[in-house]
Amino acid sequence: TIKLAGFYSENRNYTPASDGIPDPITAAVKQDNVTRTTRINYDQSITPTLLLHLGAGLMYLKQSFLSAAYDQSQLGWGGNFSASQLFPQIAFTGDTARGGFTWTSSHFAPYEYGKDIKTTSNASLTWVRGNHTIKFGGEAQFEGFPAKTYSRAHGTFSFLQAQTANPWQDGRGTNSSTGFAYASFFLGLNATLNDGSTAVLRFGNHTFASYIQDSWKVTRKLTLDYGLRYDYLTLVREQYGRMSSASFDRPNPVAANRLGTVIYEATCNCTFAHNYPWAIGPRLGAAYQLDSKTVLRMGAGVAYGGSPTAGPGRSANDFKTLSSPGFGEPATLLRDGNPFAVGNRFGNPPLVWPDFGPNYPLEVAPGVLPPIQPFFHVDRHAGRPPRIFQWSIGLQREVTRNLVVEAAYVGNRGVWWNAPVLSIEDMNSLEPVSLKQNWGIDITNPVDRALLTTRISSPAVIARFPWLANPNNVYPGFPNTQPLNQVLRPVPQFLGIPGFFGPPLGTTWYDSLQAKVTKRLSNGLTVDSAFTWQKELNLGTGADTSYLTPGPVLINDVYNRNNNKQISAFSRPFILVMSFRYTTPGFAADGKGMKALSWAAHDWNIAGVLRYQSGEVIRSPASNNGLLGQLARDRTNNPALWGGGTTFWNRTGQPLLNFDPNCKCFDPTTQLALSASGWSDAPAGQFGTAAAYYNNYRWQRQPAESFSIGRTFGLAKENRVRLDVRAEFFNVMNRLFLASPAAVPTGAAAAQTTGPNPAAPTVKNNTGALVSGYGFVNTFNGNGSQPRTGQIVARFLF
C-alpha cells in the first residue's frame, strides 16, 4: 500500500575563458557551474478509495563568473578599487565607419558565486466516493538567490567620443558627431567611472497554493468538473531590506529636500510593494454525450501567473558613479585611478557596504551635484500576479471506429501582466502637453527642440528662463553644464528614469479555432494532426523579443497608451502540426532464415513530427524623430524626450517587401529583402502612426520536420533487461532558411537608431556582396537554419 520514490541528479559544467586575449585583460571569463536536483515522493493507499501523496524537492544551482586574479597596484595610478585583486574594466566603442575600433577589457560584473536554492513541496488527498472523485491539495515553494558579487568593484571605465569631439557639437545632436572613443582612451579622458564594494546579498520569494476539486459523473452522459484554487505569491525581496527603490514622493536631503530620493526597506519603515491576497481561481468544466459518437466539451476558469522575479538590481548603495559634468568634459582622468579610494577626492567618507544613505546625486567637484539615475523603482502594485480568464467550447466526433475529429474555440484574456518601464508613461518624463502649458516649449518647433538640449548656461536658455542664470535655483549644486530638458523634468536630480519593477499594466487577448484529427492505432499506425487558426494581441507586455532586434517594449505613444493595442511579436496566425507513428508487424515464417528475418523486421517504431506555420512578423523601423541630441543623452528617440522608448516610421502605402520571402526568387547576397520606400520618418517632434507589427509584414515560413526510427530489444527473461536503440533526424528535407532581414546601421545612422532603419546606409564589400543595409540578409554567419542532422541513441533499462 506504500510506494516510495527518489531521484537525484548532478550536472557540472566548466567553460574555460578563450577570446584570444591574454589574462588579465581578456573579457572572456571562465565559468564553473554545478546543478543538483533532489526529489522524493511518498504515496499511500490508505483505503481502497483514499490515496495520499506527499512530495518534496530541492534544486541547487551555483555559478561562478570570476576574472583572473590581478594586483591593481601594478598599474601605478592613484588608488586601487575595492576589488583590487581583479583587473578593471576599460571599454570604448569605436565608430568603425570612420576608422574607429572597439575594445573591452575584463568583465563588468564578475561574481564569486551566484546561487539559486529552491525547495518545493506538495501534498494531496484523493477520495473516491460514489460518483465523485474529490481531490484536496496544496503546494509550497521557497526560493533564495544568495550571491557574492564584485560588480563594478574592480572599477569600470567607459570612454566615449564626446571627450574628443568638437565643442561646437554641444546641443546640435548626433548628426554632427565628431571625436573618437579610442582617442579619448589614449588621452585618458574618462566619460564615466564606477566603483563598488563587495556585496553579499540574498534575494528571495515564496509561493503557496491550495485547491479543492471534484469530478462528478452526474449521469452516464454528463460529467462535471469544478474546483477552486487559491495562490499567494510574494514579490522578490532582499532578505535584510537592502534593496533600493527610487521614491518620487519623499524629500531628498542632498537636493534641498526636493521630492525624489532613494529609499531602502531596512530604513524607510515601509514595504515597497504589497503582495496580492485575492488570487482566487474558480474553474468549471462539463462534458456531455450528445449521442454514442459525439461529445460536447466546454470549460472556463481563472488562473494566475507568477509575480515578477526579474533581477532587482543592486542594493544598499554598493556602488558609486562619476559621470561627465557636461558635454566633452571628462568625469575623471585615467591616471588618477580611483577617486573613491581613501585619501582621494571622494574617499571621505570611504565607500562601504551596506550604505543606506541618500547619496544621490553625487558630488563630482566640491559643491557640484549633477543628476544621476537611481537603479530602479519598485511599483507599489508589483506584487500583483497576472490574471488569465480562459475558456473553450468544442465538439468531439468519432467518424469511424479508429478515427476521431474535434474542433474547439479556445480563448483567453490576460490582465496585470508585468509592463516594463518602456511601455508606461514615465514619472520623470517631459510630456508634450505639459511642456507647452507649463513652460511654453513646443516640441514640434525646431527652435524649442534645440533649446531643450542646450546647456542652461547658454544665453539663449537664460533669455527664455532668466531664473536659470543661477543654477542653484534648481537645487544647490546643480551644474550649469546640464541641458534644459534635465531642469524641466519633474525630478531634476534624477538623470532620466530608473528602471521600473513590476507595474501590472500589460494586457493580452487570444482567440483561436483549434481542430484535431486522431487516427488511433490500427494495423500498427497512429496519426495525429492539429491545426490552429489564432490571433494574439497585446498592449504593453514584455519586450521586443522578435528575431529581428531584441530591445525595448513596443509602445508607439506612451501618452496615448490605449491606442497601442497590436499583434504580438510572437504572432503565428496559422499552425499545422502532424505526427505519425508506425510499428512494423511480424509475419509468419517457415525455416530458420525466415524466422530470423521476421524477428529482425518486427516491432520497429517509425515516427515523425512535421510542423508548418506562418512566418515571423518583422518589426517596423524605429524613428529618429529629429531629437538626436536627446537620443545621445537619454537613448530615446521619441518626441516626448521620454527615457528609453521608441516610436516608429510611418507607412507610405508602398510595398514593405521587395520580394516574397517564400519565393526563392532573389539573391540575398546582392539584393535587399525589405523596401525602404514603404516607410517615411515621422515628422520631427511627433510620434509616428505605425504599429510595431503588421500581419502582412512577415518573413519566410520555416517548417520543422523530424523523423526517427527505433526499437526496444529484450535481453533477459520477461524483459527485465532491455536495450533501447533509436536514430533521430532533424530538418530531414534539408531545407535552407534565410536569416532574419535586418539593418546594420553604420556611421551617423548607427547613433540615430535603436532598430532597423531605412535611413541606414547600404554597404557592399569589395566583391559586390551586401554587408549592411535595410533588409540585408546575412548569408555568411547569420544563416537561419541548421543543415540536416542525425543522432543515434542507445540506452539500457534494467
KOLMARNU-297372 format. One line per 3 residues: for each residue x, y, z of C-alpha. Coordinates in steps of 0.02 Angstrom, whole numbers. Last residue first. Example, Ala and Ser with C-alpha at 12.3 -4.5 7.8 and 13.67 -1.06 7.14 Angstrom:
REM residues 2
684 -53 357 ~ 615 -225 390
//
This chain:
REM residues 798
851 -142 -809 ~ 850 -16 -950 ~ 999 7 -1064
1002 155 -1183 ~ 1064 183 -1359 ~ 1045 348 -1452
1096 383 -1632 ~ 1100 561 -1696 ~ 1054 650 -1856
1075 818 -1938 ~ 1008 906 -2092 ~ 1085 1077 -2104
1045 1210 -1974 ~ 937 1358 -2017 ~ 931 1548 -2013
1105 1579 -2082 ~ 1179 1730 -1996 ~ 1364 1692 -2015
1383 1712 -2203 ~ 1209 1732 -2275 ~ 1167 1890 -2178
1007 1959 -2253 ~ 1008 2149 -2277 ~ 833 2224 -2274
891 2398 -2227 ~ 1076 2399 -2259 ~ 1231 2301 -2218
1363 2182 -2289 ~ 1299 2163 -2466 ~ 1411 2073 -2589
1500 2173 -2725 ~ 1666 2083 -2708 ~ 1749 2232 -2623
1615 2235 -2488 ~ 1446 2318 -2502 ~ 1362 2446 -2389
1183 2509 -2388 ~ 1164 2659 -2273 ~ 1040 2660 -2130
896 2777 -2167 ~ 776 2630 -2187 ~ 802 2592 -2002
803 2426 -1911 ~ 822 2460 -1726 ~ 897 2578 -1597
932 2716 -1719 ~ 1025 2879 -1730 ~ 1199 2833 -1673
1214 2696 -1803 ~ 1148 2815 -1936 ~ 1298 2929 -1909
1419 2792 -1962 ~ 1347 2619 -1981 ~ 1174 2546 -1967
1156 2357 -1981 ~ 975 2340 -2031 ~ 898 2168 -2027
824 2029 -2130 ~ 814 1872 -2024 ~ 920 1727 -2080
868 1629 -2233 ~ 809 1451 -2217 ~ 880 1309 -2320
780 1148 -2309 ~ 874 985 -2285 ~ 712 885 -2304
754 790 -2143 ~ 774 951 -2045 ~ 810 838 -1896
848 652 -1890 ~ 837 533 -1743 ~ 902 354 -1730
843 247 -1584 ~ 905 94 -1490 ~ 826 39 -1324
909 -112 -1244 ~ 809 -205 -1115 ~ 844 -303 -957
697 -373 -858 ~ 614 -411 -1025 ~ 520 -561 -953
682 -659 -965 ~ 830 -556 -1021 ~ 892 -453 -1167
728 -383 -1233 ~ 760 -267 -1379 ~ 674 -98 -1394
665 -24 -1569 ~ 698 139 -1657 ~ 664 251 -1805
650 440 -1801 ~ 598 585 -1912 ~ 596 774 -1896
521 915 -1998 ~ 515 1098 -1945 ~ 444 1218 -2073
511 1396 -2096 ~ 388 1517 -2173 ~ 479 1671 -2237
474 1840 -2151 ~ 316 1934 -2112 ~ 235 2102 -2146
54 2058 -2185 ~ 2 2042 -2002 ~ 83 2207 -1958
200 2239 -1812 ~ 258 2389 -1709 ~ 109 2493 -1759
132 2646 -1868 ~ 74 2822 -1826 ~ 239 2900 -1777
251 3017 -1629 ~ 291 3197 -1666 ~ 437 3313 -1633
509 3298 -1807 ~ 386 3222 -1929 ~ 384 3032 -1925
506 2956 -2049 ~ 435 2884 -2208 ~ 413 2699 -2242
368 2581 -2385 ~ 503 2659 -2493 ~ 634 2573 -2383
584 2405 -2456 ~ 644 2249 -2367 ~ 732 2098 -2445
889 2186 -2506 ~ 975 2111 -2657 ~ 1159 2065 -2685
1197 1924 -2563 ~ 1012 1891 -2533 ~ 988 1836 -2715
803 1840 -2755 ~ 671 1720 -2820 ~ 661 1589 -2683
477 1637 -2674 ~ 448 1621 -2486 ~ 516 1793 -2440
402 1874 -2571 ~ 517 2008 -2635 ~ 548 2194 -2613
444 2194 -2455 ~ 353 2341 -2373 ~ 252 2384 -2528
206 2570 -2542 ~ 66 2642 -2436 ~ 182 2766 -2353
189 2686 -2181 ~ 252 2798 -2041 ~ 417 2770 -1952
408 2710 -1774 ~ 419 2770 -1595 ~ 540 2706 -1466
557 2710 -1280 ~ 708 2746 -1172 ~ 678 2896 -1063
542 3002 -1140 ~ 601 3158 -1226 ~ 420 3174 -1282
462 3168 -1467 ~ 526 2991 -1468 ~ 704 2939 -1498
773 2898 -1328 ~ 947 2846 -1280 ~ 948 2978 -1143
1093 3090 -1196 ~ 1132 3043 -1375 ~ 947 3022 -1412
913 3194 -1338 ~ 1037 3270 -1459 ~ 958 3170 -1598
784 3234 -1571 ~ 727 3241 -1753 ~ 615 3090 -1747
748 2959 -1773 ~ 612 2828 -1796 ~ 623 2641 -1768
582 2528 -1915 ~ 426 2417 -1903 ~ 464 2245 -1836
451 2093 -1947 ~ 324 1959 -1902 ~ 381 1779 -1901
321 1667 -2040 ~ 160 1567 -2029 ~ 170 1386 -1979
213 1209 -2033 ~ 267 1074 -1911 ~ 301 893 -1956
336 761 -1824 ~ 392 587 -1873 ~ 390 409 -1812
447 234 -1860 ~ 442 110 -1716 ~ 519 -59 -1761
421 -200 -1682 ~ 452 -328 -1821 ~ 589 -338 -1952
733 -427 -1863 ~ 620 -561 -1788 ~ 536 -592 -1956
705 -606 -2041 ~ 765 -731 -1910 ~ 606 -831 -1934
634 -826 -2122 ~ 809 -894 -2106 ~ 761 -1028 -1979
625 -1100 -2088 ~ 443 -1057 -2100 ~ 380 -882 -2073
226 -796 -2007 ~ 246 -610 -2006 ~ 294 -477 -1879
219 -305 -1885 ~ 310 -139 -1903 ~ 253 -7 -1781
203 158 -1863 ~ 197 327 -1779 ~ 134 488 -1851
136 672 -1810 ~ 61 823 -1894 ~ 68 1003 -1835
-15 1145 -1931 ~ 0 1323 -1867 ~ -85 1476 -1940
-95 1650 -1864 ~ 82 1646 -1791 ~ 108 1805 -1687
258 1801 -1570 ~ 289 1989 -1582 ~ 107 2007 -1532
-23 2097 -1634 ~ -67 2272 -1579 ~ -152 2378 -1446
-55 2541 -1444 ~ -200 2663 -1443 ~ -226 2626 -1258
-61 2710 -1218 ~ -99 2882 -1282 ~ 40 2965 -1181
151 2812 -1206 ~ 147 2833 -1395 ~ 224 2694 -1501
238 2560 -1369 ~ 348 2416 -1420 ~ 442 2366 -1264
626 2396 -1293 ~ 753 2282 -1373 ~ 780 2118 -1460
803 2167 -1642 ~ 748 2050 -1779 ~ 708 1881 -1703
569 1959 -1603 ~ 596 1981 -1418 ~ 525 2156 -1412
494 2166 -1227 ~ 353 2105 -1116 ~ 176 2171 -1112
121 2346 -1163 ~ -41 2302 -1252 ~ -59 2131 -1328
-144 2038 -1468 ~ -135 1857 -1524 ~ -248 1789 -1661
-267 1606 -1699 ~ -302 1473 -1828 ~ -236 1310 -1757
-225 1143 -1847 ~ -185 977 -1763 ~ -149 810 -1847
-120 648 -1757 ~ -82 481 -1842 ~ -62 307 -1766
-18 156 -1874 ~ 17 -25 -1821 ~ -126 -101 -1921
-240 12 -1822 ~ -186 130 -1683 ~ -297 283 -1674
-310 408 -1814 ~ -332 575 -1724 ~ -389 733 -1812
-381 899 -1722 ~ -453 1072 -1746 ~ -415 1228 -1644
-501 1393 -1685 ~ -417 1532 -1589 ~ -436 1690 -1487
-304 1771 -1376 ~ -300 1943 -1296 ~ -165 2014 -1183
-150 2161 -1063 ~ 2 2235 -976 ~ -18 2362 -836
45 2268 -684 ~ 191 2387 -642 ~ 329 2262 -597
497 2341 -574 ~ 528 2506 -662 ~ 701 2553 -720
751 2724 -659 ~ 719 2873 -771 ~ 818 3012 -850
950 3083 -734 ~ 861 3102 -569 ~ 902 3266 -480
784 3355 -600 ~ 631 3264 -531 ~ 481 3332 -628
599 3357 -777 ~ 617 3537 -833 ~ 797 3554 -773
852 3399 -868 ~ 774 3463 -1029 ~ 873 3624 -1013
1040 3538 -1031 ~ 1164 3519 -885 ~ 1328 3614 -888
1261 3739 -762 ~ 1286 3611 -625 ~ 1154 3592 -489
1248 3624 -327 ~ 1103 3693 -229 ~ 939 3644 -314
856 3710 -471 ~ 879 3889 -410 ~ 1061 3841 -380
1078 3854 -569 ~ 1085 4046 -553 ~ 1060 4116 -728
924 3985 -732 ~ 800 4112 -662 ~ 809 4204 -829
718 4065 -923 ~ 699 4118 -1105 ~ 849 4235 -1109
942 4115 -994 ~ 917 3974 -1119 ~ 979 4075 -1268
1123 4147 -1166 ~ 1185 3967 -1137 ~ 1224 3921 -956
1071 3806 -960 ~ 1160 3696 -1084 ~ 1061 3662 -1243
961 3502 -1272 ~ 792 3580 -1241 ~ 838 3734 -1341
860 3632 -1499 ~ 684 3565 -1480 ~ 618 3739 -1449
699 3807 -1607 ~ 638 3658 -1709 ~ 456 3687 -1656
362 3523 -1644 ~ 424 3509 -1465 ~ 329 3665 -1415
401 3735 -1252 ~ 294 3867 -1164 ~ 349 3803 -994
193 3744 -905 ~ 67 3726 -1046 ~ 187 3678 -1185
293 3559 -1085 ~ 136 3489 -1003 ~ 63 3444 -1173
224 3362 -1233 ~ 253 3256 -1076 ~ 431 3276 -1015
465 3115 -921 ~ 505 3083 -738 ~ 353 2978 -690
373 2883 -854 ~ 216 2844 -952 ~ 217 2658 -974
282 2534 -1102 ~ 468 2570 -1079 ~ 455 2542 -892
418 2358 -907 ~ 236 2301 -903 ~ 215 2145 -796
49 2069 -844 ~ -98 2134 -743 ~ -228 2071 -867
-249 1919 -978 ~ -397 1870 -1085 ~ -418 1695 -1151
-487 1599 -1297 ~ -514 1425 -1365 ~ -647 1382 -1496
-647 1196 -1523 ~ -645 1064 -1659 ~ -632 876 -1645
-607 728 -1759 ~ -589 546 -1710 ~ -543 398 -1823
-523 222 -1756 ~ -703 158 -1762 ~ -758 285 -1892
-807 466 -1881 ~ -796 479 -1691 ~ -842 659 -1652
-777 784 -1524 ~ -859 954 -1512 ~ -788 1110 -1431
-806 1253 -1310 ~ -661 1340 -1226 ~ -624 1468 -1091
-483 1566 -1011 ~ -477 1709 -888 ~ -295 1750 -852
-235 1851 -703 ~ -57 1918 -690 ~ 13 1920 -513
2 2078 -406 ~ 164 2101 -311 ~ 219 2247 -421
73 2353 -361 ~ 182 2479 -267 ~ 298 2490 -417
479 2461 -368 ~ 590 2596 -445 ~ 760 2558 -517
945 2596 -514 ~ 933 2777 -469 ~ 999 2889 -609
1117 3033 -578 ~ 1089 3219 -579 ~ 1243 3327 -553
1290 3392 -380 ~ 1436 3515 -386 ~ 1480 3586 -214
1658 3519 -214 ~ 1680 3426 -378 ~ 1591 3273 -449
1474 3270 -300 ~ 1349 3126 -301 ~ 1163 3148 -327
1104 3040 -243 ~ 1192 2977 -88 ~ 1031 2955 9
1116 2848 143 ~ 1080 2663 167 ~ 1260 2608 143
1287 2420 151 ~ 1426 2419 105 ~ 1561 2549 123
1647 2676 11 ~ 1753 2790 119 ~ 1684 2951 190
1793 3030 132 ~ 1870 2946 -21 ~ 1791 3066 -143
1946 3165 -193 ~ 2072 3036 -137 ~ 2132 2992 39
2032 2830 47 ~ 1993 2772 -129 ~ 1839 2848 -209
1943 2946 -338 ~ 2004 2778 -406 ~ 2141 2791 -536
2201 2969 -564 ~ 2295 2916 -722 ~ 2129 2881 -809
2072 3060 -788 ~ 1899 3081 -717 ~ 1723 3128 -771
1791 3204 -930 ~ 1709 3358 -1009 ~ 1650 3347 -1189
1469 3385 -1147 ~ 1445 3418 -963 ~ 1482 3351 -789
1540 3185 -864 ~ 1494 3045 -748 ~ 1555 2983 -580
1465 2835 -506 ~ 1456 2749 -338 ~ 1423 2567 -298
1351 2466 -155 ~ 1216 2594 -124 ~ 1110 2473 -23
1058 2363 -168 ~ 1092 2324 -348 ~ 970 2255 -474
801 2175 -448 ~ 840 2031 -566 ~ 675 1977 -641
557 1891 -520 ~ 390 1962 -574 ~ 242 1882 -484
190 1713 -551 ~ 37 1682 -657 ~ -142 1668 -601
-285 1562 -667 ~ -471 1592 -692 ~ -578 1459 -771
-694 1408 -910 ~ -750 1245 -985 ~ -840 1160 -1127
-849 988 -1203 ~ -985 917 -1316 ~ -966 732 -1357
-1021 641 -1514 ~ -1015 455 -1559 ~ -1147 375 -1449
-1252 532 -1448 ~ -1245 705 -1371 ~ -1125 647 -1236
-1098 794 -1120 ~ -931 852 -1046 ~ -926 997 -925
-794 1109 -849 ~ -790 1239 -712 ~ -641 1325 -631
-630 1455 -491 ~ -465 1547 -462 ~ -438 1653 -307
-285 1766 -309 ~ -353 1886 -177 ~ -205 1920 -61
-91 2019 -180 ~ 77 2056 -101 ~ 108 2239 -66
256 2331 -139 ~ 396 2441 -72 ~ 369 2398 110
397 2539 231 ~ 490 2587 387 ~ 612 2681 273
771 2608 348 ~ 783 2424 302 ~ 658 2443 161
779 2557 73 ~ 748 2730 -2 ~ 818 2835 -144
760 3014 -170 ~ 636 3120 -265 ~ 544 3267 -191
659 3416 -170 ~ 734 3417 3 ~ 875 3536 -44
948 3407 -162 ~ 1053 3305 -38 ~ 909 3295 85
798 3213 -47 ~ 616 3230 4 ~ 496 3083 -19
360 3070 -153 ~ 457 3007 -304 ~ 545 2864 -216
676 2770 -314 ~ 697 2597 -242 ~ 839 2508 -154
856 2328 -97 ~ 947 2312 69 ~ 793 2257 167
884 2115 255 ~ 824 1968 149 ~ 817 2063 -15
646 2050 -95 ~ 560 1954 -235 ~ 373 1984 -231
270 1859 -134 ~ 143 1741 -206 ~ -19 1676 -131
-125 1562 -238 ~ -300 1495 -206 ~ -383 1363 -313
-567 1316 -330 ~ -643 1169 -419 ~ -768 1102 -541
-778 956 -660 ~ -949 899 -719 ~ -988 739 -814
-1148 709 -913 ~ -1196 559 -1020 ~ -1197 416 -895
-1266 538 -768 ~ -1193 663 -643 ~ -1016 594 -652
-940 720 -534 ~ -756 766 -543 ~ -718 870 -391
-585 997 -349 ~ -505 1076 -197 ~ -353 1187 -201
-211 1261 -102 ~ -63 1368 -155 ~ 89 1447 -77
231 1546 -156 ~ 398 1610 -95 ~ 524 1746 -134
709 1776 -120 ~ 855 1894 -131 ~ 1013 1862 -33
1159 1980 -49 ~ 1345 1985 -11 ~ 1415 2141 -92
1598 2180 -125 ~ 1608 2366 -143 ~ 1577 2470 -295
1669 2588 -409 ~ 1600 2661 -568 ~ 1677 2786 -689
1602 2878 -836 ~ 1671 2982 -979 ~ 1858 2953 -950
1984 3065 -1036 ~ 2144 2961 -1026 ~ 2214 3036 -1188
2228 2863 -1266 ~ 2052 2823 -1205 ~ 1976 2982 -1279
2061 2936 -1443 ~ 1980 2763 -1430 ~ 1809 2844 -1411
1835 2952 -1565 ~ 1776 3130 -1592 ~ 1640 3202 -1702
1451 3186 -1710 ~ 1365 3322 -1811 ~ 1210 3219 -1845
1225 3164 -1663 ~ 1135 3315 -1594 ~ 1167 3501 -1602
1169 3535 -1415 ~ 1358 3526 -1400 ~ 1432 3494 -1573
1530 3657 -1570 ~ 1638 3576 -1434 ~ 1717 3468 -1572
1729 3293 -1502 ~ 1873 3217 -1403 ~ 1777 3192 -1239
1617 3161 -1339 ~ 1687 3004 -1421 ~ 1657 2897 -1268
1766 2804 -1144 ~ 1686 2699 -1008 ~ 1787 2647 -856
1735 2512 -733 ~ 1824 2487 -567 ~ 1857 2318 -485
1702 2341 -377 ~ 1593 2371 -530 ~ 1503 2206 -494
1611 2112 -369 ~ 1470 1996 -319 ~ 1435 1871 -182
1264 1799 -214 ~ 1118 1717 -124 ~ 960 1692 -229
826 1608 -124 ~ 670 1512 -171 ~ 534 1440 -61
393 1341 -140 ~ 233 1275 -66 ~ 93 1169 -136
-77 1111 -76 ~ -207 979 -105 ~ -383 914 -94
-456 797 -225 ~ -633 732 -243 ~ -686 596 -365
-874 592 -355 ~ -999 465 -423 ~ -993 365 -262
-850 425 -156 ~ -673 423 -224 ~ -555 523 -114
-388 593 -172 ~ -277 677 -43 ~ -138 792 -100
27 861 -37 ~ 162 965 -117 ~ 336 1027 -75
469 1130 -162 ~ 636 1197 -105 ~ 734 1316 -216
914 1373 -199 ~ 978 1482 -341 ~ 1157 1533 -317
1278 1664 -380 ~ 1459 1645 -335 ~ 1624 1737 -341
1550 1868 -455 ~ 1616 1965 -603 ~ 1506 2109 -662
1580 2218 -799 ~ 1712 2099 -864 ~ 1896 2118 -906
1942 2228 -1053 ~ 1831 2299 -1188 ~ 1884 2355 -1362
1803 2437 -1511 ~ 1880 2517 -1664 ~ 1875 2683 -1753
1911 2719 -1936 ~ 1760 2823 -1980 ~ 1639 2682 -2021
1707 2586 -1873 ~ 1642 2715 -1749 ~ 1734 2648 -1597
1663 2586 -1434 ~ 1768 2604 -1280 ~ 1783 2495 -1126
1904 2477 -981 ~ 1852 2351 -849 ~ 1969 2343 -702
2089 2196 -671 ~ 2042 2099 -515 ~ 2129 2086 -344
2092 2269 -307 ~ 1908 2229 -284 ~ 1876 2395 -196
1973 2497 -322 ~ 2155 2547 -310 ~ 2216 2722 -276
2314 2845 -380 ~ 2386 2751 -527 ~ 2535 2638 -542
2450 2496 -635 ~ 2547 2366 -534 ~ 2443 2414 -381
2296 2332 -469 ~ 2357 2157 -421 ~ 2275 2035 -541
2173 1875 -518 ~ 2085 1806 -672 ~ 1904 1856 -692
1765 1768 -598 ~ 1598 1702 -656 ~ 1546 1566 -535
1377 1481 -538 ~ 1289 1377 -406 ~ 1120 1295 -433
1025 1191 -305 ~ 851 1119 -331 ~ 771 1033 -183
615 926 -185 ~ 470 864 -82 ~ 317 758 -116
171 685 -19 ~ 26 587 -95 ~ -118 507 -1
-248 396 -86 ~ -422 355 -18 ~ -546 239 -105
-464 70 -74 ~ -408 134 95 ~ -248 222 150
-168 191 -19 ~ -1 276 14 ~ 114 377 -97
279 457 -45 ~ 386 556 -166 ~ 567 614 -152
661 737 -263 ~ 840 800 -274 ~ 913 910 -411
1092 971 -414 ~ 1168 1099 -531 ~ 1352 1149 -537
1435 1291 -630 ~ 1613 1348 -663 ~ 1625 1485 -793
1787 1559 -858 ~ 1783 1741 -906 ~ 1815 1812 -1078
1845 2000 -1071 ~ 2031 1970 -1078 ~ 2139 2097 -986
2206 1977 -853 ~ 2238 1865 -942 ~ 2278 1850 -1126
2165 1898 -1272 ~ 2125 1760 -1397 ~ 1943 1750 -1343
1951 1600 -1228 ~ 1892 1579 -1049 ~ 1869 1400 -993
1694 1328 -977 ~ 1662 1207 -834 ~ 1492 1124 -818
1442 1006 -680 ~ 1275 915 -678 ~ 1204 819 -532
1047 713 -524 ~ 949 633 -383 ~ 779 547 -382
676 457 -251 ~ 519 351 -247 ~ 422 273 -103
263 173 -131 ~ 151 116 10 ~ 0 0 0
//
